[in-house]
Amino acid sequence: MAAKSLKQARREFELALTAILELLIHCGTPQKVIATITRRAIKSAIAKAEVLPDTGGDELATLGLVLDAWHRDRRYLTSRGKPRAIRLLGRIPSVEALIRTQGRHFDAVALARRIQALQLIEPCSGNRFRPTSDTALVSRYSPTALQYVARSLISLLETVEHNLRGGPNAPLLLERIAEVPTLPIDCLEPFREFSGSQGSVFMRTMNDWLETRRIRDPGADGRKAVRAGVHLYVYIAPVEAPPPPPASAKRR
């Protein structure tokens, strides 16, 4: 990982950890308890740590933008509106050229090869490639996954803090949970399918809205810009067993 990228990744995790610790302090957790929790967390993390390959830093958003553009840019679409099979490197049309249309913050050649290594594209005949999806799905342990986790934590904590500090009459950011504590196990697969289909429709609608308003060249027209988006995820967790009753209650 380059020195600049490593510094940025460390800063992002520092912000995430700071926000978590700040929340604990605001909720009245003693500093000694926080220190104990932190020491235990570090030991647990070291025990579970994976050896990760080296890679670049702030690239996750660009990966998603590249795949999305591959499904939108007419130069990269077939007559039926499907993504064309293109070369990995070289002039338009290629994955390298697509990366360059999203900005010059990265080494386009290196990032194209990283897209291939992350299996976000699949090989076709003639040494060409097509995207496996229109989204950058993080499905393996890597520094890209670390960046994804850090950004996700920061975004969630910033949203919660914004809503807590805003007051009852301030405009709030959407942050909701739909959950039941005891979903029958035979409903697990239907839940996966239903949440997946509904989430895909919602996210595609949100992405279209954002893309039509995105500034392609920030700063060119003097307009200020912010990073904005929606993070949607599904979770499944085992039901926690209730604690056993005290001995006195059993006797009664």
PLY file of the C-alpha trace (Angstrom):
ply
format ascii 1.0
element vertex 252
property float x
property float y
property float z
element edge 251
property int vertex1
property int vertex2
end_header
0.00 0.00 0.00
1.38 3.41 -0.92
2.37 5.74 1.91
-0.38 8.24 1.06
-3.04 5.51 0.87
-1.85 3.91 4.10
-1.99 7.26 5.88
-5.53 7.85 4.63
-6.69 4.38 5.68
-5.25 4.89 9.17
-6.95 8.26 9.42
-10.32 6.78 8.46
-10.06 4.07 11.10
-8.92 6.66 13.64
-12.06 8.68 12.92
-14.24 5.59 13.27
-12.65 4.53 16.56
-12.81 8.09 17.89
-16.52 8.27 17.13
-17.18 4.97 18.90
-15.21 6.02 21.98
-16.92 9.40 22.00
-20.31 7.68 21.99
-19.27 5.52 24.94
-18.15 8.60 26.87
-21.37 10.50 26.11
-23.34 7.49 27.38
-21.52 7.68 30.72
-19.10 4.76 30.36
-16.13 5.26 32.74
-12.76 5.70 31.08
-11.32 2.71 32.96
-14.05 0.50 31.49
-13.38 1.90 28.02
-9.67 1.15 28.43
-10.46 -2.44 29.44
-12.79 -2.88 26.48
-10.15 -1.48 24.14
-7.43 -3.81 25.41
-9.67 -6.84 25.04
-10.70 -5.77 21.54
-7.06 -5.36 20.46
-6.16 -8.83 21.76
-9.17 -10.36 20.02
-8.36 -8.56 16.77
-4.75 -9.74 16.82
-5.90 -13.32 17.37
-8.29 -13.17 14.41
-6.22 -11.02 12.07
-5.75 -12.18 8.49
-2.63 -11.58 6.43
-3.85 -9.22 3.71
-2.29 -8.57 0.30
-0.97 -5.13 -0.51
-3.19 -2.75 -2.50
-4.13 0.86 -3.01
-6.14 3.02 -0.69
-9.18 5.19 -1.43
-10.45 3.19 -4.39
-13.79 1.66 -3.39
-15.97 4.48 -4.67
-14.11 4.48 -7.99
-14.69 0.74 -8.43
-18.43 1.27 -8.08
-18.43 4.27 -10.42
-16.51 2.35 -13.08
-18.94 -0.57 -13.05
-21.93 1.76 -13.04
-20.56 3.73 -16.00
-20.02 0.45 -17.87
-23.80 -0.04 -17.66
-24.64 3.56 -18.66
-22.13 4.91 -21.16
-23.36 4.23 -24.70
-19.81 3.67 -25.91
-19.65 0.62 -23.64
-23.09 -0.82 -24.40
-24.32 -3.21 -27.08
-27.29 -2.47 -29.33
-29.44 -4.22 -26.71
-28.16 -2.01 -23.90
-25.94 -4.67 -22.34
-22.31 -4.04 -21.25
-19.86 -4.69 -24.08
-16.92 -7.05 -23.75
-13.85 -4.80 -23.75
-10.09 -5.00 -23.30
-8.57 -4.65 -19.86
-5.97 -2.08 -20.92
-5.54 0.42 -23.71
-7.52 3.18 -25.35
-11.32 3.47 -25.48
-13.06 1.12 -25.07
-11.19 -0.54 -22.20
-11.41 -0.91 -18.43
-8.38 1.38 -18.12
-10.12 4.06 -20.19
-13.28 3.74 -18.08
-11.23 4.36 -14.94
-9.70 7.48 -16.45
-13.17 8.93 -17.10
-13.80 8.85 -13.33
-10.78 10.96 -12.44
-7.00 10.86 -12.32
-6.60 10.01 -8.64
-5.37 6.47 -9.30
-2.98 4.53 -11.46
-5.54 3.40 -14.05
-3.51 0.38 -15.13
-2.97 -0.84 -11.57
-6.62 -0.30 -10.66
-7.78 -2.16 -13.79
-5.68 -5.15 -12.76
-7.08 -4.86 -9.23
-10.63 -4.98 -10.61
-9.65 -8.18 -12.37
-8.04 -9.63 -9.23
-11.15 -8.85 -7.16
-13.20 -10.81 -9.75
-15.43 -7.83 -10.49
-15.06 -8.69 -14.19
-15.16 -12.01 -16.01
-13.12 -13.06 -19.06
-14.73 -13.42 -22.49
-13.43 -14.55 -25.85
-10.77 -12.46 -27.56
-9.02 -11.55 -24.31
-11.88 -9.24 -23.32
-13.93 -8.79 -20.18
-17.46 -8.07 -19.01
-18.57 -6.91 -15.56
-19.93 -9.63 -13.27
-22.35 -7.07 -11.82
-23.16 -3.37 -11.96
-22.01 -2.98 -8.36
-18.65 -3.44 -6.64
-19.37 -6.32 -4.26
-16.67 -6.77 -1.62
-16.49 -10.55 -1.16
-12.99 -11.27 0.13
-10.61 -10.09 2.82
-8.42 -7.34 1.40
-7.39 -3.75 2.12
-10.33 -2.76 -0.08
-12.58 -4.55 2.40
-10.88 -2.66 5.23
-11.61 0.62 3.52
-15.21 -0.44 2.99
-15.66 -1.27 6.68
-14.04 1.99 7.79
-16.19 4.11 5.47
-19.32 2.24 6.55
-18.61 2.75 10.25
-17.82 6.43 9.80
-20.96 7.04 7.72
-23.24 5.27 10.21
-21.75 7.06 13.22
-21.90 10.45 11.49
-25.56 9.89 10.65
-26.41 8.90 14.24
-24.46 11.87 15.62
-26.17 14.25 13.18
-29.60 13.05 14.30
-28.70 13.18 17.99
-27.28 16.70 17.82
-29.97 18.10 15.54
-32.76 18.44 18.07
-36.41 17.48 17.69
-37.20 20.05 14.98
-34.06 19.68 12.88
-34.21 17.78 9.54
-33.01 14.26 10.19
-31.16 11.82 7.98
-32.85 8.49 7.30
-31.69 5.81 9.75
-34.20 3.04 10.42
-34.31 -0.64 11.33
-36.98 -3.20 10.41
-36.45 -6.21 12.69
-38.25 -9.04 14.44
-36.52 -10.96 17.25
-37.78 -14.42 16.27
-38.07 -15.10 12.54
-38.83 -18.79 11.84
-35.84 -20.55 10.37
-37.91 -21.80 7.43
-38.49 -18.14 6.46
-34.77 -17.49 6.12
-34.48 -18.14 2.40
-37.70 -16.23 1.53
-36.36 -13.34 3.63
-33.08 -13.36 1.70
-34.91 -13.35 -1.63
-37.50 -10.71 -0.68
-35.01 -8.33 0.96
-32.65 -8.78 -1.99
-35.27 -7.96 -4.62
-36.74 -5.02 -2.70
-33.30 -3.67 -1.84
-32.12 -3.89 -5.45
-35.06 -1.82 -6.67
-34.58 0.78 -3.95
-30.82 1.08 -4.46
-31.13 1.31 -8.23
-33.64 4.14 -7.84
-31.37 5.97 -5.39
-28.32 5.44 -7.58
-30.12 6.82 -10.64
-31.20 9.91 -8.68
-27.66 10.53 -7.41
-25.95 9.86 -10.73
-28.11 12.36 -12.62
-27.04 15.07 -10.17
-23.38 14.17 -9.62
-20.78 16.82 -10.52
-18.45 15.17 -13.03
-15.61 17.64 -12.53
-15.72 18.98 -8.94
-14.56 22.57 -8.67
-14.77 23.31 -12.39
-17.88 25.49 -12.06
-17.22 26.70 -8.51
-20.04 24.63 -7.00
-19.43 23.03 -3.63
-20.01 19.31 -3.25
-20.40 16.75 -0.45
-20.24 12.96 -0.29
-23.80 11.65 0.05
-25.42 8.26 -0.31
-27.51 5.47 1.17
-26.09 2.33 2.81
-28.47 -0.64 2.87
-27.65 -4.04 4.34
-29.42 -7.15 5.58
-28.39 -9.01 8.72
-29.20 -12.37 10.25
-28.21 -13.17 13.83
-28.92 -16.13 16.12
-31.52 -15.67 18.83
-29.86 -15.10 22.17
-30.96 -17.62 24.79
-32.62 -15.99 27.80
-30.57 -16.13 31.01
-31.50 -18.94 33.40
-33.71 -17.91 36.30
-32.04 -17.48 39.72
-32.04 -20.42 42.10
-34.60 -18.78 44.39
-37.04 -18.45 41.49
-36.62 -22.13 40.61
-37.47 -23.14 44.19
-40.63 -21.07 44.15
0 1
1 2
2 3
3 4
4 5
5 6
6 7
7 8
8 9
9 10
10 11
11 12
12 13
13 14
14 15
15 16
16 17
17 18
18 19
19 20
20 21
21 22
22 23
23 24
24 25
25 26
26 27
27 28
28 29
29 30
30 31
31 32
32 33
33 34
34 35
35 36
36 37
37 38
38 39
39 40
40 41
41 42
42 43
43 44
44 45
45 46
46 47
47 48
48 49
49 50
50 51
51 52
52 53
53 54
54 55
55 56
56 57
57 58
58 59
59 60
60 61
61 62
62 63
63 64
64 65
65 66
66 67
67 68
68 69
69 70
70 71
71 72
72 73
73 74
74 75
75 76
76 77
77 78
78 79
79 80
80 81
81 82
82 83
83 84
84 85
85 86
86 87
87 88
88 89
89 90
90 91
91 92
92 93
93 94
94 95
95 96
96 97
97 98
98 99
99 100
100 101
101 102
102 103
103 104
104 105
105 106
106 107
107 108
108 109
109 110
110 111
111 112
112 113
113 114
114 115
115 116
116 117
117 118
118 119
119 120
120 121
121 122
122 123
123 124
124 125
125 126
126 127
127 128
128 129
129 130
130 131
131 132
132 133
133 134
134 135
135 136
136 137
137 138
138 139
139 140
140 141
141 142
142 143
143 144
144 145
145 146
146 147
147 148
148 149
149 150
150 151
151 152
152 153
153 154
154 155
155 156
156 157
157 158
158 159
159 160
160 161
161 162
162 163
163 164
164 165
165 166
166 167
167 168
168 169
169 170
170 171
171 172
172 173
173 174
174 175
175 176
176 177
177 178
178 179
179 180
180 181
181 182
182 183
183 184
184 185
185 186
186 187
187 188
188 189
189 190
190 191
191 192
192 193
193 194
194 195
195 196
196 197
197 198
198 199
199 200
200 201
201 202
202 203
203 204
204 205
205 206
206 207
207 208
208 209
209 210
210 211
211 212
212 213
213 214
214 215
215 216
216 217
217 218
218 219
219 220
220 221
221 222
222 223
223 224
224 225
225 226
226 227
227 228
228 229
229 230
230 231
231 232
232 233
233 234
234 235
235 236
236 237
237 238
238 239
239 240
240 241
241 242
242 243
243 244
244 245
245 246
246 247
247 248
248 249
249 250
250 251
